[in-house]
């Protein structure tokens, strides 16, 4: 049955009265339904009649013997027309009636009045019409509702309370700062005014200023964790990323050690011995190595070892700017001495700026000459301590274990001289050591946590890959829930396989991780398209990094040519621009040479040598400049031009003339219109100005516009009068002298 028909049937004035009855009955009917099932009609009709019965039941027509019935409105009119009825007397009731439409959250202090209570009242001669009663009730209800809403609105007014140790970003608006520390913006603006800083609600202040203001109110604030841009993450220089860490949050972390050296000199044997002696002994039932890094117990401390296949992985990480190693162990066989890969490993470690400890291996073999080996290492710039140098050299045998305990003690000694620190309480940053595609887990990567704590289900992005960490296991294959600084773990849950050396960063949610990864992917694509191998690109890189050193990887056809070119290049340097040959060798250019140059932001130079096609492609993808020369003079001439571009230009101030202010025509906060005369030299538009009053410097500014009569001009000579538009923080007055000058940049060359 339609609601409109049902309303007419029960005699209700409007549909909402019927809906109230449906609610009371608890019928499963939507409050916005337009019809009611027929089976519920009789129940609704009866309930409505009961709920809307007159307050006093009486017989119709004065028949005392008749059964009491509920009179209708028409019957009531007939009765009142035949018999004079007194005006109804409405007595104040102690209890009010609750109507269901009153919102329950208003807590109105009404109580239900049952029908029986009403019959007990002294209303025997009073007839109260339904409309009159409802009107009085709803008027009272509306007043209570309005009052309650006003009280709720008043209670919602935000009352600021001072908050100590609030977390504040590096730059914050005055309004946000007010909300953070619970101090009214008016008080903050007033405090800033005392210090000569004029701001409004939307002005931004830096953290140092905010901290100063907070102390005035007896509060302390902490700086919000720095969020790095995708450009910083892509460049991967962790030292640069973490240079602004709060020293109070740092704690000592385990040292990270990378073992490097020539093939077959005993790197793997040394790692196996340390692993079996220092790791397996602490694990019940031994250990199965799953990832390319592990932690060993050295005394009561831990040391993390990177299990890399030599210096190639180390170079790959450095080529992307990552610095995942604190100390390098250079393994050299005492019976073979220094080899080409030994020299490369030394150069890599030196360029990374990390300490080197030499492990002179295979001392258990007959015919080994330790002193000869020390001499060869000294030629590479590694002078042993017992010869007056600073390089620690330890004779060991990876086969018998002789000297390995001493080697581990030396690692702790170097660490104690300059402990390595990290903040375990921040969101994690880590470096990818290796990665592969697993058949069951999908993309899998080994991460060395550099700072912060990496946790299971963290949202991360790493290079152009992103995801949530769903699996995290340690070196012994055990599932872990968190990884503190210097702890290596294998993770799964990434969208793609990351590259070795990529930086992993934890972010707030999946959307942010996906967006950051997409930004890095776009930057890499753009970088690959625009990576031109030219001197101008190298100049740009050096100037952006404020680097005044040209690093060169040099290859020549013969040893004689190599020494000659090397000597010529070293002569080109000056006090301001230095040439550093980080690696040199005889033979054609290889991919290892490209990696070395890429890792060092250097230039790869060949003299009378060649490079294969795959080497050229690798250099192009990494943005490495390869220059091959046949004549030594061409080489020195081009490098001289390159170095000239690196020299800082000479900054010279050129005095133009003096201008005397005769009248101030217009003054505002942004600029002034001054009239005057050029008393010396000339003045030019866009020139710099010093304002002199008497013998004191009042301030500085610039000439934004220069006008003679009605025409705008670029310069005015001595003796002429003109008007200028002055921009500056000072207010020139009549009789002030404006000293006009300009700054010239003079490029220099060697």
ABEGO torsion letter per residue (X at the ends): XBAAAAAAAAGBABAAAAAAAAAAAGBBBBAABABBBAAAAAAAAAAAAAAABBABBBBBGGBAABBBBBBBAAAAAAAAAABBBBBBBBBBBABBBBBAABBAAAGBBBBBBBAAAAAABBAAABBBBAAAAAAAAAAAAAAAAAAAAAAAAAAABBBBBBBBGBBBBABBBAAAAAAAAGBBAAAAAAAAAAAGBBBBAABBBBAAAAAAAAAAAGBBBBBBBBBBBAAAAAAGBAAAAAAABBAAABBBBBBBBBBBEBBGAGAAAAAAAAAAAAAAAABBGEBBBABABBBBBBEABBBBBBBBBEAAAAAAAAAAGBBABABBBBBBBAAAEBBAAAAAAAAAAAAAGBBBBBBBBGAABBGBBAAAAAAAAAAAGBBBAAAGBABBBBBBBAAAGBGAAAAAAAAAAAAAABBBBBBAABBBBBBBABBBBBAAAEBBBBBBBABEBBBBGBBBBBEABBEBBABBBBAAGBBBABBBBGBBBBBBGBABBBBBGBBBBBBABAAAAAAAAAAAAAAAAAAAAABBBBAAAAAAAAAAAGBABBBBBBBBABAAAAAAAAAAAAAABBAABBBBBABBBBEBBBAAAAAAAAAAGBBBBBBGBBBBAAAAAAAAAAGBBBBBBABAAAAAAAAAAAAAAABBBBBBBBBAEBBBBABBABBBAABBBBBBBBABEBBBBGBBBBBBBEABBAEBBBBABBBBEABBBABBBBGBBBBBBBBEABBBBBGBBBBBBBBBBBBBBX
